[in-house]
Amino acid sequence: MNLAEFLNKYTGKKVDFDKAYGAQCVDLFRQYCQDVWQIPHTGGVEGAKDLWLNYDKMPGEKEYLSKVTGLPAAGDVVVFNATKTNKYGHVAIFLGAIDYENILVFEQDGFKQDGAKYGTRGFDNILGFFRKK
C-alpha cells in the first residue's frame, strides 16, 4: 500500500491499532507503519512525544526509523511535543508545507475520537520527523 491508498482507506475511519484506549494518534502511526512502511509494531509508548524523546532507548524504533536531518517529505512522520492541554504530544503523517507557518498532516485525535482526517498544524512544537530506513 502506498501513501495515497492509505489516505483513501482510512480517511474518516477510527483506527484503533492496539485495541486499547480507542482511536489514538499513535494507533494511526502504527497502522501506517504496518500498511505503508511494512514494519512491525516496535513497542508501546506512554505518549506520542515519547517516540521522539525516547528514540535512543527504543531498539525497534531505531532499527526501522531514522530521524530526518534535512527537509521532510510527504509520507514522513512528524512528532509534536507535549503542551499545556496535551501531556502526551502528538504524531501525524506529514503531507507537505502549506506556507512558512503551517503544515498539512493526516492525523487522528485521541481526545475527540472522531477518526483519521486531514489537518493543519503549525511548525511550533515539532520535535522532529521520522522516515523509514
N, C-alpha and C positions, 0 to 999 in steps of 0.2 A: 504494500500500500504506500502511496506517496502522500505528500502534504495535502494536495488538493482533494484527494479521495478521503483523507482523514477529516478534513473540514466539512466536506459534504455529508459524511456519515454521522458525525457527532454534533453538528450544529443543532441546538435546541434540545439535545438529549442530556439526561442526567447520567454522568459517568461515575460509577462507584466501583473502581477497580478492585479494591481490597475488601469490599462488602462491610466496611466499618465506618461509622460516623457520617454516612451519607455521601453526597457528591461533593468532594473537596477538590481544590486546585491541584493537589498532589496526585489525586486519582487520575485527573486528565493527563497530567505529565506522565504518569506510569503507563497509561493506555497508549499514549503517543510513543513512548519508548518501545513498547511491545509491538505495536502495529506498524509504525513507520521506520523506526531505527532498528527494530528486531533485536533488542537487547532484553535480558531478563530483569525481573524485579530485583533490585540490588540492596534492599533493606529499608526498614522503616525510619521515619524521622518524626520528631515532635511537631515541627512546623516546616513550611516550605523554605524559610530562610536558612534552615539547617543544612539543606542540600549544598549551599554555598559555604556557610560558616564552618561546617564540619567535614568538608570535602576531603581534607588530608587524612581524616580518621576513618574514611569510608572506602575500603578496598574495592568494593563493587562499583561504586561511582567512578573511582579513579581508573578502573580497568576499561570502562566503556565511554566515559565522558571526558572531554578536555575543556579547560577554560579558554574562552575566546580571547585572544590578545589583540586582535585588530577589530575592524568593523564587523558587527553582527550581520548575518544573512538570514533571509526568510527561512524559517524552519529551525533556527537555533532556539534555545530555551532561555528565557530571561527570569532571573530570580530577584525578588524585591525584599528589602529588609523589613523588619517589624515596624509598626507605627504605634501611636498612642491608642488607636482604636482596634489594632490587629496585632497581637503579640506574636503571631505565627509567621508573618511575612506572606509572600505570595509567589507563585510560579506560573508562568504562562508561555505560550508558544509565540515567538516573535515573528511577525509578518512583514514588518517594514517600518521605516520612519515616515511620519506624516509631515512633519516640519521640524524646526530646530528645537521644539519643546515637547513633542508628543510622538508616541509610537503606536502602531496598530498591533494588537495581540489577539490570540484566541485563548480564552480563559474560562474558568469556572469559579464561581463564588460559593465557598462552603458555608457562609453565613446566610445568604439568600436562598441557596438550594434551588436555583432556577435553571440549571443546566448550562451546557457549554455555549459560548457566544463570542462574537467579536466585541472587542472593547478598545478604548483609548486610554493610554497611561502616559504620565509624564516621565521624563528621564530621571527626575529626582527620586531618590530612594532605591535605585537599582544597585544591587550588589555586583552583578555580573551576568555573563552569558555562558551557556554550555553548548557544545557541539559534539556529535558522535565522533569518536576517534576513528 
